[in-house]
C-alpha cells in the first residue's frame, strides 16, 4: 500500500478485521465500525437472530432503512428551504419594486 493508505484494525462482535482505507478517512472508518458494532450487538442481544451472517444482514438492512429515511427527510427539508428562499426573494423583489416606484 502507498503512504496515503492506512491499515486499520476494527473489532466487530469480538472479531478483529483489518481494513485498508485512505489515511484521511481513518477516523470515519473507526466511527463507522463503532456504529456497526453497536447495531450488531443490539440485534444479537435480542436473541431472535442467530449467526453472524444473519446479524450482519439485519444490521445492514436496518442501517440502509435509516439512510433512506434520512435522505427522504433531507429532500423534504431541501424543498422546504427552497420554497422559503423563493418566498423571501419574491418579497425582497416586491419591496425593491415598490421602493423604485416611490423614487420616481
C-alpha positions in Angstrom: 0.0 0.0 0.0 1.2 3.5 -0.6 1.7 6.2 2.1 -1.8 7.6 1.6 -3.5 4.4 2.8 -3.6 3.1 6.4 -4.2 -0.4 7.7 -6.9 -0.1 10.3 -7.9 -2.8 12.8 -11.6 -2.7 13.7 -13.4 -5.0 16.2 -16.9 -6.1 15.4 -18.7 -8.6 17.6 -15.5 -9.6 19.3 -13.8 -10.4 15.9 -10.9 -8.3 14.5 -10.9 -7.1 10.9 -8.0 -5.4 9.1 -9.3 -2.8 6.6 -7.3 -0.6 4.3 -8.6 2.9 3.8 -7.3 6.3 2.8 -5.4 7.8 5.8 -7.7 10.8 5.7 -10.7 8.6 6.3 -9.3 6.6 9.2 -11.4 8.3 11.9 -14.6 7.9 9.8 -13.9 4.2 9.4 -13.4 3.8 13.1 -16.6 5.7 13.8 -18.5 3.6 11.3 -17.2 0.4 12.8 -18.4 1.5 16.2 -21.9 2.2 14.9 -22.0 -1.1 13.1 -20.7 -3.0 16.1 -23.4 -1.3 18.3 -26.1 -2.2 15.8 -25.0 -5.8 15.5 -24.7 -6.2 19.3 -28.2 -4.8 19.7 -29.6 -7.3 17.2 -27.6 -10.2 18.7 -28.8 -9.3 22.2 -32.4 -9.6 21.3 -31.8 -13.3 20.9 -34.1 -13.7 17.9 -31.4 -13.9 15.3 -28.6 -16.4 15.4 -25.5 -16.4 13.3 -23.0 -13.7 12.4 -24.0 -13.5 8.8 -27.7 -13.1 9.6 -26.9 -10.5 12.2 -24.8 -8.6 9.7 -27.6 -8.7 7.1 -30.2 -7.5 9.6 -27.8 -4.7 10.7 -27.2 -3.7 7.1 -30.9 -3.7 6.3 -31.7 -1.6 9.4 -28.9 0.9 8.6 -30.0 1.1 4.9 -33.5 1.8 6.1 -32.2 4.6 8.4 -30.3 6.0 5.5 -33.3 6.1 3.2 -35.4 7.8 5.8 -32.6 10.4 6.3 -32.4 11.0 2.6 -36.2 11.5 2.4 -36.0 14.0 5.3 -33.2 15.8 3.6 -35.1 16.1 0.3 -38.2 17.4 2.2 -36.1 19.9 4.1 -34.3 21.0 0.9 -37.7 21.6 -0.8 -38.9 23.5 2.3 -35.8 25.7 2.4 -36.0 26.3 -1.4 -39.7 27.4 -1.2 -38.9 29.7 1.8 -36.0 31.2 -0.1 -38.2 31.8 -3.1 -40.8 33.4 -0.9 -38.2 35.7 0.7 -36.7 36.5 -2.7 -40.1 37.4 -4.1 -40.8 39.7 -1.1 -37.4 41.4 -1.5 -38.0 42.0 -5.2 -41.5 43.3 -4.5 -40.2 45.7 -1.8 -37.4 46.9 -4.1 -40.0 47.4 -6.9 -42.2 49.5 -4.6 -39.1 51.5 -3.5 -38.2 52.3 -7.1 -41.8 53.4 -7.8 -41.6 55.8 -4.9 -38.4 57.3 -6.1 -39.9 58.2 -9.4 
